[in-house]
């Protein structure tokens, strides 16, 4: 991959999460034009299910890369990050007990930066976000269908779809939050806040119906783990996030403008599209009594790619909103954009490794707390929640 320094350790690891099934599954893209047909390179996901009868919680991971085609699942070290939950170092496993967890690593259509309209697989909003929705819903379909031993259906049948966690880094964090909020919004609000806008793209009114249908009702989103997420697309566009300051305008190319032909700030349909894709904007559309999923935001305080102000904006909106929006923010001191997912963290005994180990334990505690709440019908354990106070700005020292 493009990043060869993904954490790789020879130290002892806990082997109780040894995977018995790994399946590469395909999902049908919601084709928004003839050029957006499903593509095997972009519309697939890797499902890992532990050995045993289950049912197992499912962690869905969405990699980052500012929605750009060169940043694939492999190039962003997705498998190494998921090892946090499936085969962690022994010291991390001991510090943060968590039972076996299944994982789904999703690939999705991304945006060609030189010519967004020719993006492979129909990349760009809403196609990219609806890809992620389609991938998750495909798992629910496989779960219902089942199948003979060795098939993807048989593997999916051993999942606990009532304990689904969405995790994402950077642009993937935006999509994890977007999908988590989509699952919480009532159908009429989904249609008004998102469907009416995407229905005016080249996909037409049919996309409004896809949005209104939302996440498969068999799936319950138990939590969202958003790592260095792009939470506020409106401000991200105004600030010109990404190396060429083009990521958000190009993501929204279907709505009239690209980075080469930008819209005026706050202008027209592209501004409406930014709001429809924006987690902060969608959070504000939640009814007061809506049951929003628990959210953990993890952000390095030295992140210059996606500044911590992005996570702070979401946290402030959640803490100021009516209703019970269980959102925690973990600001990791001395950490940059890549460290919280282990990219370029080499196992050399440096402080960087020690910081990542503690971040791994904190993220595992978040999932463990959600699993406990689901299994026992009770609030998350006090010990786990104590590690995730509403604002935890810390170097994560013992």
C-alpha positions in Angstrom: 0.0 0.0 0.0 0.9 3.6 -0.1 1.7 3.6 3.6 4.2 0.9 4.4 4.7 1.9 8.1 1.5 0.5 9.4 2.0 -0.9 12.9 3.2 -4.4 12.8 4.3 -6.0 16.1 6.1 -9.3 16.9 5.0 -9.1 20.5 2.6 -11.6 22.1 -0.9 -11.1 21.0 -4.2 -12.5 22.3 -5.2 -15.3 20.0 -8.8 -15.9 21.3 -10.2 -13.9 18.4 -8.8 -16.2 15.7 -11.1 -15.8 12.7 -12.7 -18.9 11.2 -14.5 -17.1 8.3 -13.3 -14.4 6.0 -15.7 -13.6 3.1 -15.4 -10.9 0.5 -19.0 -9.9 -0.3 -20.3 -7.6 -3.1 -23.2 -5.2 -2.8 -25.3 -3.5 -5.4 -24.5 0.2 -5.7 -27.5 2.5 -6.0 -26.8 3.4 -9.6 -27.3 7.1 -10.1 -26.3 7.0 -13.8 -25.1 4.5 -16.3 -21.5 5.3 -15.3 -22.4 4.4 -11.7 -22.9 0.7 -12.2 -21.7 -1.6 -9.5 -17.9 -2.2 -9.8 -16.2 -5.1 -8.1 -13.2 -2.9 -7.2 -15.3 -0.4 -5.3 -18.5 -2.1 -4.2 -17.3 -4.8 -1.9 -16.6 -5.5 1.8 -14.5 -8.0 3.7 -16.5 -9.8 6.5 -14.6 -11.5 9.3 -16.6 -13.6 11.7 -15.0 -15.3 14.8 -15.0 -19.0 15.3 -18.0 -20.2 17.3 -21.7 -20.1 17.2 -22.1 -16.5 18.1 -24.0 -14.3 17.8 -21.2 -11.8 17.6 -21.3 -8.0 17.6 -20.3 -6.4 14.3 -17.9 -3.5 13.9 -18.2 -1.8 10.5 -15.1 0.1 9.4 -14.9 2.9 6.8 -11.4 3.9 5.9 -10.4 7.5 5.3 -8.6 9.4 2.5 -10.8 12.5 1.8 -12.9 10.3 -0.6 -10.0 10.2 -3.1 -9.4 7.1 -5.3 -5.8 6.5 -4.3 -6.7 6.0 -0.7 -8.1 2.4 -0.7 -8.9 0.0 2.1 -5.4 -1.5 1.7 -3.5 1.8 1.4 -5.0 3.1 4.6 -4.1 0.1 6.7 -7.7 -0.9 7.5 -6.7 -4.5 8.5 -4.1 -3.3 10.9 -6.6 -0.9 12.6 -9.2 -3.7 12.9 -6.7 -5.9 14.7 -7.4 -3.5 17.7 -10.6 -5.4 18.0 -9.8 -8.9 16.7 -6.2 -9.6 17.6 -4.9 -6.9 19.8 -1.5 -6.9 21.6 -1.8 -8.9 24.8 -1.3 -5.8 27.0 -4.1 -4.0 25.2 -6.4 -7.0 25.5 -5.7 -7.3 29.2 -6.3 -3.6 29.8 -9.6 -3.6 27.9 -11.5 -6.9 28.0 -13.8 -7.4 25.0 -15.3 -10.6 23.7 -15.1 -11.8 20.1 -16.2 -9.2 17.6 -16.9 -9.6 13.9 -15.8 -6.9 11.5 -16.8 -5.6 8.1 -14.3 -3.5 6.2 -16.1 -1.6 3.4 -14.7 -0.3 0.1 -16.8 2.4 -1.6 -16.8 4.5 -4.7 -14.5 7.6 -4.4 -14.1 10.8 -6.3 -11.7 11.3 -9.3 -10.1 14.7 -8.4 -9.2 15.8 -12.0 -12.6 14.9 -13.4 -15.2 14.1 -10.7 -17.9 13.4 -13.2 -15.9 10.3 -14.4 -15.4 8.8 -11.0 -15.3 5.1 -11.0 -18.4 3.4 -9.6 -20.4 6.7 -9.2 -18.3 8.3 -6.5 -19.4 11.5 -4.9 -22.3 12.5 -2.7 -24.8 10.9 -2.5 -23.4 7.8 -4.3 -20.5 7.3 -1.9 -22.6 7.6 1.2 -25.3 5.3 -0.2 -22.6 2.8 -1.0 -21.9 2.5 2.7 -25.6 2.2 3.4 -25.9 -0.6 0.7 -23.0 -2.5 2.2 -24.5 -2.5 5.7 -27.9 -3.5 4.4 -26.4 -6.3 2.4 -25.1 -7.9 5.6 -28.7 -7.8 6.9 -29.9 -9.5 3.7 -27.2 -12.2 4.0 -28.1 -12.7 7.7 -31.8 -13.4 6.8 -30.9 -15.6 3.9 -28.4 -17.8 5.8 -26.8 -20.6 3.8 -24.7 -23.7 3.9 -21.5 -23.8 5.9 -18.7 -21.9 4.2 -21.0 -19.4 2.6 -21.2 -15.7 3.3 -24.8 -16.2 4.4 -23.8 -18.8 7.0 -21.2 -16.4 8.3 -23.6 -13.5 8.5 -26.2 -15.6 10.3 -23.8 -15.7 13.3 -23.9 -11.9 13.7 -25.8 -10.0 16.3 -27.4 -7.3 14.2 -28.7 -5.6 17.4 -25.1 -4.7 18.3 -23.7 -3.0 15.2 -20.9 -0.4 15.7 -19.9 2.0 13.0 -16.3 3.1 13.0 -14.5 5.4 10.5 -11.4 7.5 10.1 -11.3 11.0 8.6 -13.7 10.9 5.6 -14.8 7.5 6.9 -15.6 9.1 10.2 -18.0 11.5 8.3 -19.7 8.5 6.7 -19.9 6.6 10.0 -21.6 9.5 11.7 -23.8 10.2 8.7 -25.0 6.6 8.7 -25.5 6.5 12.4 -27.6 9.6 12.3 -29.5 8.3 9.3 -30.4 5.2 11.4 -31.8 7.5 14.2 -33.7 10.0 12.1 -37.4 9.3 11.5 -38.3 8.5 7.9 -40.0 11.8 7.3 -37.0 13.7 8.6 -34.7 11.6 6.5 -36.7 12.5 3.4 -36.8 16.2 4.2 -33.2 16.6 5.4 -31.5 14.4 2.9 -33.9 12.9 0.4 -35.3 16.1 -1.1 -31.7 17.2 -1.9 -30.3 14.0 -3.3 -33.5 13.6 -5.3 -32.3 16.6 -7.3 -29.1 15.0 -8.3 -28.8 12.9 -11.5 -30.1 10.0 -9.6 -33.6 11.5 -9.5 -36.5 10.9 -7.1 -35.6 7.2 -6.7 -32.7 8.2 -4.4 -35.1 10.0 -2.1 -36.9 6.7 -1.6 -33.6 4.9 -0.8 -32.8 7.6 1.8 -36.3 7.4 3.3 -36.0 3.6 3.6 -32.7 4.0 5.4 -30.9 1.4 7.4 -32.4 -2.1 7.4 -34.7 -2.4 10.4 -33.0 -5.6 11.5 -29.9 -3.5 12.3 -29.5 -1.5 15.5 -26.6 0.9 15.6 -25.2 0.5 19.1 -22.4 3.1 18.8 -20.4 5.2 16.4 -16.6 5.5 16.8 -15.5 8.5 14.7 -11.7 9.0 14.5 -10.5 12.4 13.3 -13.8 12.8 11.5 -14.9 15.5 9.0 -18.0 16.4 11.0 -19.0 19.8 9.5 -18.8 19.8 5.7 -19.9 23.4 5.5 -17.0 24.7 7.4 -14.7 22.1 5.9 -15.5 23.4 2.4 -14.9 27.0 3.6 -11.6 26.1 5.2 -10.4 24.1 2.1 -9.6 20.9 3.9 -7.3 18.3 2.1 -3.9 18.8 0.5 -5.3 20.6 -2.6 -8.2 22.2 -0.7 -10.6 20.3 -3.0 -12.1 17.4 -1.0 -15.5 18.7 -0.1 -16.3 20.6 -3.3 -15.4 17.5 -5.4 -17.4 15.3 -3.1 -20.4 17.5 -3.9 -19.7 17.7 -7.7 -23.2 16.5 -8.6 -24.7 19.7 -7.2 -23.2 22.1 -9.7 -19.6 23.0 -8.6 -16.2 21.4 -8.2 -12.9 22.6 -6.7 -12.0 24.0 -10.1 -15.3 25.9 -10.4 -16.3 26.7 -6.8 -19.6 28.1 -5.7 -19.9 31.2 -3.6 -20.0 30.5 0.1 -23.4 29.5 1.2 -24.8 29.5 -2.3 -27.4 27.4 -3.9 -27.9 23.6 -4.1 -24.3 22.7 -3.3 -24.7 24.4 0.1 -27.9 22.4 0.6 -26.1 19.2 -0.4 -23.3 20.0 2.1 -25.9 20.2 4.9 -27.5 16.9 3.8 -24.1 15.2 4.0 -23.0 17.0 7.1 -23.2 15.1 10.5 -23.4 18.3 12.5 -26.4 19.5 10.4 -28.2 16.2 10.7 -27.6 16.0 14.4 -29.5 19.3 14.7 -32.4 17.7 12.8 -32.9 14.9 15.4 -36.2 15.1 17.3 -35.7 15.7 21.0 -36.9 12.2 21.9 -35.0 10.4 19.1 -32.8 7.5 20.3 -29.4 8.6 18.9 -26.5 6.1 19.0 -23.7 6.6 21.5 -20.8 8.4 19.9 -17.1 8.5 20.7 -15.1 11.1 18.9 -11.3 10.5 19.0 -9.1 13.3 17.7 -5.4 14.2 17.9 -4.8 17.7 19.2 -2.0 18.1 16.6 -4.1 17.0 13.6 -3.4 19.5 10.8 -5.3 17.5 8.1 -8.7 17.5 9.9 -8.4 20.0 12.7 -9.9 19.1 16.1 -12.4 21.9 15.6 -14.3 19.4 13.5 -14.9 17.0 16.4 -15.5 19.9 18.8 -18.3 21.2 16.5 -20.1 17.9 16.7 -19.6 17.5 20.4 -20.8 21.1 21.1 -23.9 20.4 18.9 -24.6 17.1 20.7 -24.1 18.5 24.2 -26.3 21.6 23.4 -29.1 19.6 21.8 -32.3 18.6 23.6 -32.7 15.0 24.3 -30.1 12.3 25.3 -27.2 12.4 22.9 -24.5 10.3 24.6 -21.5 11.8 22.9 -17.9 11.7 24.3 -14.9 13.5 23.0 -11.4 12.1 23.5 -8.7 14.7 22.5 -5.4 12.9 22.4 -2.5 15.1 23.2 0.6 15.0 20.9 -1.3 12.9 18.4 -1.6 13.8 14.7 -4.1 12.7 12.0 -2.7 9.2 11.4 -1.7 8.1 14.9 -5.2 7.2 16.3 -5.5 4.5 13.6 -1.9 3.3 13.9 -0.7 4.5 10.5 3.0 5.0 10.5 3.2 3.9 14.1 6.2 1.5 14.1 6.8 -0.9 17.0 9.9 0.8 18.2 9.1 1.3 21.8 8.6 5.1 21.3 6.1 7.3 23.1 4.1 7.3 19.9 3.5 3.5 20.3 2.6 3.9 23.9 0.1 6.6 23.0 -1.5 4.4 20.4 -1.7 1.4 22.8 -3.7 3.6 25.2 -6.0 4.8 22.4 -6.6 1.2 21.4 -7.7 0.4 24.9 -10.0 3.4 25.1 -11.7 2.5 21.8 -12.1 -1.1 22.9 -13.7 0.1 26.1 -16.2 2.1 24.1 -17.3 -1.0 22.2 -17.3 -3.2 25.3 -19.6 -0.7 27.0 -22.0 -0.8 24.1 -22.0 -4.6 24.0 -22.7 -4.8 27.8 -25.6 -2.4 27.5 -27.1 -4.5 24.6 -26.5 -7.9 26.3 -27.7 -7.0 29.8 -30.2 -4.2 29.0 -28.4 -1.9 31.4 -26.3 1.3 31.2 -22.7 0.9 30.2 -20.4 -0.2 33.0 -19.2 2.6 35.2 -15.6 1.6 34.8 -15.8 1.9 31.0 -17.8 5.1 31.0 -15.4 6.7 33.5 -12.7 6.4 30.9 -14.8 8.3 28.4 -15.9 11.4 30.2 -17.9 14.0 28.2 -14.7 15.8 27.5 -11.5 13.9 28.0 -8.5 16.0 26.9 -5.6 13.9 28.0 -2.3 12.5 27.1 -3.8 9.1 28.1 -1.1 8.6 30.7 -1.7 5.9 33.4 
